[in-house]
Every structure is written in structure tokens, then in C-alpha cells.
Amino acid sequence: MKLHRRKFLQLTAAGLGAPAFSHTAMAEDYPARPVRIVAGFAAGGGVDITARLIGQWLNERLGQSFVVENRTGAGGNIGTEAVVGAVPDGYTLLLATVPNAVNASLYNNLKFNFIRDIAPVAGIIRVPMFIMVHPSLQAKTVPELIAHAKANPGKVNMASAGNGSAPHMAGELFKMMAGVNMVHVPYRGQGPALTDLLGGEVQVLFATAPGTTDYVATGKLRALAVTSATRAQVLPDVPPVADFVPGYETSQWYGMCAPGKTPADIISKLNKEINAAIADAGMKARLAAIGGEPLPGTPAEFGKLIAEETEKWAKMVQAAGLKPE
């Protein structure tokens, strides 16, 4: 399940160079029928929204419907398995995200190997997360949060969007690097976690920007820091966690993948169009509205990101002794 980065890049290159099946349309004819984009998480979340925005762009540019199908369950593994097992002809795609890298080490009995069985197509966006706290918590800065958590070990509840989710892993990374003990409380998505944070049932949530920043403006929540290496445009006055915990950095990311052995010319065509999308002023504005910052690059560069994230989170899963729900 765990492959070294060099091996992954070799497999990626091999997959991109594999010959197309005889029944697969050449790139100039692709797509000749509707394309399915599988989102492994529920409608309304970041994966779903990103998939629909990119799908609409591809529809308009390539003249075929790109239909989003939400195949939820098992931290995104059900949707991923559906794509891995599909015919590698470009008509089934996956909107990949952080849990795909996390699950490689979090789950022991997967029926697929994500790095081996998937073909990276293109990165789409990065979305920073914020340390959100309920106003009842005395901490108004990251150092104050660390001091409070150390003075009250096991008494601060840290919500997440689910076990293995990007917010969960961001929180676990913070706990490890800051040396604090906060109790992880997993929810079935950011929405329910946010509801309990607003109600004061939990005190801390590492949250993505969509649906949360308005609560900061109204004083219902307090944003202590952003998880990215630099400040985020959506809340420019909020400092990075790394200002207080040197070396800390993480973000949610989204990108497109296809089944392994999908023809290189089809992957290249999709990569070109996705890069054009995230460079377009109108699309950039729509992605920025959900906190997204463009993540351009080649299929190999996106594959390198996946390999690095898989390696990074495998260390975290092992160090924290994390188990699937």
C-alpha cells in the first residue's frame, strides 16, 4: 500500500505511456458521450462543489456533459473503488482530495492501491483551513490555545468533518507539533461539526472557509490562525499557524484523477482544459468564493503532490495511532 515517491512517479509515467485500448476513442474524438465525475463525498461539500464547477467548464469547452455522481461512504473509498474498477477510457473520473492520500495508511484492507491504480490528471485548487474556536474559549491566539490545552489536557474537544478528513488531519498535526492533548470528536461532515461548535458543544474546529467565515465576521466564532504557509485572501488578518508552530503547514486540495492506464492523450487533453479553467478570471473568482487558490501543473506534478501527501499522512497515522471509524 505504501510506495516510495520514486516508485510512484515511475508508475505514473508507465501509466501515462500505456497504449490505449482498441475501443478507446482518440483524444481528438474525446469525449464522444457523457463523462462521469465521481465525488466520494456528499453533495454540498467542497469535493462536490469543485467537481460541479469543473464539470460545467469541461461541458462548455468539450461539448459533452460531465455529470457528477456522489458515491459516498468509507471516507471516500467507495467512490474511489468505483473509479479504479472502471474502464480506463476517460469516461469515468475521480475528484480526488486529502482523504485519498490518508486512506492509503488509515485502512488496512482496501481493495485497491490508490497510487498504483490511479492516473493523476490535474490539480485544481488548494483550500486553506482555519482554527475556529467558540467565543466561550478564553484563547484568542494560538499561543493562548496551546497554553489552555496544556493546562487542561483531555478537556478541550476538537471537532472534525470525520475520521481521516482534511480537518481531522490538520488537527492531529497541530496536536503533535504543539504537544497538546485535545479530544477528537468526529462528525459526518463539516456542517454538523460546525453546528455543534456554534452551540458550544465543542470548542475547536479546523474548518475550511466555505460556510464558516461569515460567523467570524458576526463574532459567533473566532478564527485564531490559517493552516496554510501564508495568509489567506478570504481572512487576510488571520496569521498562519506556522507563525507560532514553526514548520506547520497543511491545506485541503482537490484534483482530477482517472483510472490507471487511461490513455495519455486523453489525460493530456483534460489537463490542458483544467489548467485553462483555473487560469480563467471568471472561474478563479468562483473558486475563490469557496476559498480556493489555483493548483496548476502537469499530471506528473499532481502525482508528485499525491505521493508527498501519502507519505506525510502515513507518518501521522502511525504516530497518532489513528484507526478508521
Disulfide bonds with the S-S distance in Angstrom:
none
